[in-house]
């Protein structure tokens, strides 16, 4: 690996681990949507109907007197957490107000989002969690949250990797998530189109649908082009 590639890789790692918030104290490690789903206490589709400031702590990890935002959310669909949330009810989802404390402060009233967060009685989101406009989800991601992701939560893990050596690691319980060329604007094929599943042979592998194969081929061509024309 040449010096320029090393510098580019270091820059990619820095951006990914700081979540784009250089100088802030909230650092996020990359996490695939399937892993976000599996690690969350609740995953819902909800419409924000109100937004207000609050000063009440959500749990013991948050300090009283600090400022928070309460999103009043109408629950339109529940993908995870049915035992703690009811459909077509309004719930309060709380987040820190400041970006540096991992707050999610840019949600719009009347817009519909996918919320994947923590909490079983009181609900919390951070900007490291999977919170995204529902219309922005790909077709495969919608299928994932509806019924596909949960099938392998207890049997497969997803680990990000940034170079050929680490991406070729052989672990029967893990799918390696290739982020080595995102800095060039290449598509994140695994997040957009795929999910990690356990095969009949007992190993965890990426689902290779027609869309996934096409994306992988396009990414491979883009990488080859950069090697030929650096």
N, C-alpha and C positions, 0 to 999 in steps of 0.2 A: 504494500500500500504506500503510495507516494505522499510527500509532505502536504500537497494541496488537498488530497483526499482526507488525510488525517484532520486537517483544519476544518474541512467541511463537516466531517463526522462529529467533531467536538462541538461545532456550532449547532448541529441538529440536536445533539443530546441536551445542550443548554436550553434551547428553545422548548423542547418537549418537556423537560423536567421542571421548567419554570412556568409552563403553561402559557407562555407568551407574556407573562407579567414580570418583566425584568425589574428588579428593585423592590418587588413586593415580597411579603413573607409567606404567601400561600403558594406552595409548590405542588404540582400535580404530576404523577407518573402516568405515562400512557396506559390506557386500559381499553381493551376491545369491548364493544357493546354487549357481547354475550357475557363477558366477565362482569361488566357493570350490572347487568341484569341479575346474575347469580349472587353477587355480593350485596345487593340492595335488600332492604327489608320490605319495601313497597315499590311497585312500578304501576303507574296509572296514566291514562290519558285524561287530562283535565283542562278546563277553561278557566282562566283567571278572571274573576268578576270584581275583585277589589284588591287594593294594595295600600297598606298603612304602616306607619312606623310603630315600633314596639320597644319596650325596655325590659321585658320580662325574660329571664333565662329559660332556655328550652330544656336543658338538662344540667347535670353537675359539671359538664365540661365547659359550659358557657358562664361567664361572670355576670352577676346581677348588676344592673346599672348600665351595661353596654347597650348599644343601639342595634336593633334588629328590624327586619321587614317581615310582616305577616302578609302572605298572599292568601286571599280567600278564593278557594278553587272549587268549582263544581266538578265532581267526579263523573266522567262520562263513560269510562271503561276501566276495569281493574284487571291487570295482568299478573300481579303478584301482591299478596297481602290481603286477600279476601276476608280473612278472619278478623282484621282490624279496621277495615274500611267498607262502607256500603255504597253501592251504586246510586247515582242521582242524589247524593247529599253534598253539602258544602263542608270542606275541611280547611283548617288553617295550616299552611306550610310555611315554616319559619326559616329565615336565613340571616346571617350577619349582614349588616348594612355596608361595611367597608370591603373593598376588593381584597385588601391585604389580609383580611380574616376569612377569606374564602367565601365571601358573600356573592349571591346571585341577585344583582339589583337591577337587571335590565329587562325583566319580563313585562310584557304589555298587557294591560287590562283588555279583555275581550278576545285575546288570542288563546289558541289551544296548544298545549305542550305535552310532551312525554316527560313525566317526572319519575326518576329512579333515585330514591333517597333512603335515609335511615329513620328509624323510629317505628314503634308499634302502637303507641297511644298519642304521642306528640310527634309531628312529622317535620323533618329537617332536610334541607338541601344545601350543598356546597358547590362551588364552581368546579370542583373535581368530579362531581357526580354527573350522571348522564341526564341533562335537562336540555331539551331541544324542541324547536317547533315541530309539531307532529307532521306537518306537510313536508318537512325536510327529510323525513325518514325514507330510505329506499324501500322498494317492494320487499326485498329479502329481510330488511330490518323489521318491517311490520310483521312479516311472517314469524320472525324470530321472537318478538315480544309476545305475540299471540299464543304460540304453542311450541316453537322449536327450541329456543335457547334453554328452557328449563329441563329438557330431556337429559342433558349431560352435565348439569351443574355439579353433581356429586362424583363424576367419574373422569372429567377432563379439565385441564387448566390451559390457559393461554398466556404465553410469555413473549413479550416484545424482544426483537433482536435487531441488530444494526449493522451486521457485516456477514460475509459469507460463512465464516467459521462458526459464529454463534447461531446463525439461522439453520445450519446443517446439523445441529445437535440432535442426537437420537434419544428421545425420551418417550416411551410408549404412552405416558399419561399426559403429555403436553403437546399442544400445537404451537409451533414457533411462528410468531407474527412479524413479518418482514417490514420493517420501517426504514430500511437503509436508503431508500431513494425518495422519500417524501419531501426532502429538502429541494428536490428538483421539480416538484409539482406532480409527480407520478400518482396515479390513483391508488388509494388504499383498498386494494381488491378484497382483502380479508374482512374488513369492517363493512364495506358497502354491499358485498355480494355473498359472503360465505359465513359459515359457522363451524365450530369445532365439534366433531362427533366421534364416538367410539365405533370402530368398524367391527365386522364379524370376526376378524382376526384378533381382536382385542386391543388394537392400538388406536390412539387418538389422531385423527387426520382431518384436514380441511375438506369440507364438502366441495367437490369439483363439478359444479353444474356447468352448463354451456356458458353462462355469463361469467363465471369465475375463470374458466379456461381462457375465454376471450380476453378478459382483463389481464390475466397473467402473461399471455402472449404479447399484448400491447406493452406491458411494463418491461418485458424482456427486450423487445425491439427498441424501446426508448433507451434502455441502459446500453445496449450494443451500439446505438447511434452515438451516444456520448463518449464511448471508448474510441470509436473511429474518428469522431470529430470533437475532441475535447475543447 
